[in-house]
Amino acid sequence: MSIKEQALQTIQELPENADWEEVKERINFVSAIRKGLDELDSDKGIPIEEIENELNEWISK
């Protein structure tokens, strides 16, 4: 599915009374998710151990 098709599908799934801000937020959300999934597919993700270490640092502060 092309990006344009994904955007159209995303917009069509919004309620009929959605305003421009909701459209923008949903497109940004879907875009960020797609980017993250593409990074994972390209082995550009962050190892879980690194995430766990960062979380432990944040929690202990």
N, C-alpha and C positions, 0 to 999 in steps of 0.2 A: 504494500500500500504506500502510495506517495505521501510526502509531507502535506501536500495540499488536500489529499483525500482524508488524511488523519485530522487535519484542522477542521474540515467540513463536518466530519463525523462528530468531532468533539463539540462543535457549535450546535449541531442538530440534537445532541443529547441534553443540552441545557433546557431549562424550562422556557416556555414561550414568553414569559415576562422578564427574562434576563436582561440586565442593562449592560452597557458597554464595559463597565468595570468588571462585571462578572465574566464576560467573554474574555477580556484581557487576562484576568487572573487564571481562568481555566486553561487558556492557551499556554500561558507561562508555566503552569503546573505540569501540563502534559509534555511540554518541551523539555523541562528539567528532568522529568522521569525518563524520557526517551534518550536524552544525553547521557544520563547515568547508566542506563542499560547498554548503550553503545560502548561506553567506556569499559564496562564489565566484560562485554564481548571481545574487546580489544586488549584484555588483560591489563587495563590501566586502573583497576580497582585498588582499594587500600586493604591490605591483609587484616583479617579479623583481629589478630593479636595486637596490631597497632591501634585499632579502634578500642579494644578492651583497655589497653594501657592509657589512652587518652581519657576514656570514661572514668577510670579509677583516679586519675589525676584531678579531673573536674569534681568528682564526688568528694574527694578528700580535702578540698579547699574550703 
